Amino acid sequence: MKLVFKMVKPTMYNDKAWKRNLPTAKEFVVHEAGTFTTEKEKLITAINEFSKKSTNLHWPEHPAFGKFSTDQWGKMQYKHLDHHLKQFGV
């Protein structure tokens, strides 16, 4: 399984968009509905908190993919947000 993650890891932060309908780990499936305003505020807070860490040199290891550089974390977060915004037609 490590070999698969090693092969997939570069797709997390390269310049290609993530494919649609990728499977989601069961831990991340949302079961309760939130309000748009609440979820928007949570997203803004998460983006602001992440941007404050832009000079962080000691990122936690990703549970599946291991270590990422600051630049790789940034690209991965951008791609993740872009993926979901496109998913919901935003």
Buried (B, 14 or more C-beta within 10 A) or exposed (E): EEEEBEEEBEEBBEEEEBEEEEEEEEEEEEEEEEEEEEEEEEEEEEEEEBEEEEEEEEEEEBEEBEEBEBEBBBBBBEBEBEBEEEEEEE
